[in-house]
Amino acid sequence: SGGIAQEASAQSGKSQEELVRYGEILYRQEGCFMCHQLKREGGKVGPDLTVEGSRGRTDEWLIGHFKDPSAYTPGSAMPPFKNLTAEQLKALTAFLQSQRDSKTIH
């Protein structure tokens, strides 16, 4: 089940790997690390995203959450990221979906 991120890679000419790399750049540029931990680095205000891809959330859920966090997580302190383009949202989603618990991958 490819999802939006894989469709975006086909449409934008970026491979899935390139989308993930672009998403990692955006993760830093947009300051996600200020509030979220990833592999024991970053802030502790928001949830740890180290295994975000193992949580079973759809690409659509993540994109919607980036645009309007409190609609998806009532009481969320996360600001909406309405300035991100569709491609940026898809890249950030691809990056977070790639964050998985290494123990569950065989």
QUIKABEL-V318117 format. One record per pair of residues at least 12 apart in sequence whose C-alpha atoms are under 8 Angstrom apart, sorted by the first residue. I is the first residue (numbers start at 1). J is the second residue. D is the distance in Angstrom with one decimal. If there is no record, write none. Layout:
i | j | d
I | J | D
I | J | D
This chain:
i | j | d
3 | 58 | 7.7
3 | 59 | 6.4
4 | 59 | 6.0
4 | 60 | 7.3
4 | 90 | 6.9
5 | 19 | 7.7
5 | 59 | 7.0
5 | 90 | 5.1
5 | 91 | 6.7
5 | 93 | 6.7
5 | 94 | 5.4
6 | 94 | 7.9
8 | 87 | 7.0
8 | 90 | 6.6
12 | 87 | 7.7
16 | 94 | 7.5
19 | 90 | 7.7
19 | 91 | 4.8
19 | 92 | 7.9
19 | 94 | 6.3
19 | 95 | 7.2
20 | 91 | 5.9
20 | 92 | 7.1
20 | 94 | 5.2
20 | 95 | 4.3
20 | 98 | 7.2
21 | 91 | 7.9
21 | 95 | 7.0
22 | 88 | 7.9
22 | 91 | 5.9
22 | 92 | 7.4
22 | 95 | 7.8
23 | 88 | 7.0
23 | 90 | 7.9
23 | 91 | 4.3
23 | 92 | 3.9
23 | 93 | 7.1
23 | 94 | 6.6
23 | 95 | 4.9
23 | 96 | 7.8
24 | 92 | 6.8
24 | 95 | 5.9
26 | 88 | 7.4
26 | 92 | 6.5
27 | 92 | 6.7
36 | 48 | 5.5
36 | 49 | 6.5
37 | 49 | 6.0
37 | 50 | 6.9
38 | 50 | 4.6
46 | 77 | 7.9
46 | 78 | 7.6
49 | 96 | 7.3
49 | 99 | 7.3
50 | 99 | 5.7
50 | 100 | 6.8
50 | 101 | 7.5
51 | 99 | 5.0
51 | 100 | 4.3
51 | 101 | 5.2
52 | 96 | 5.9
52 | 97 | 6.2
52 | 98 | 7.9
52 | 99 | 5.6
52 | 100 | 6.3
53 | 96 | 5.8
53 | 97 | 3.8
53 | 98 | 5.5
53 | 99 | 4.9
53 | 100 | 4.9
54 | 97 | 7.5
54 | 99 | 7.3
54 | 100 | 5.1
54 | 101 | 6.4
59 | 90 | 7.9
59 | 93 | 6.2
59 | 94 | 7.9
59 | 97 | 7.9
62 | 93 | 6.3
63 | 89 | 6.0
63 | 90 | 7.2
63 | 93 | 6.7
65 | 80 | 7.9
66 | 80 | 5.9
66 | 81 | 5.5
66 | 82 | 7.7
66 | 89 | 7.6
67 | 80 | 5.0
67 | 81 | 5.1
67 | 82 | 5.3
68 | 80 | 5.0
68 | 81 | 7.4
68 | 82 | 7.9
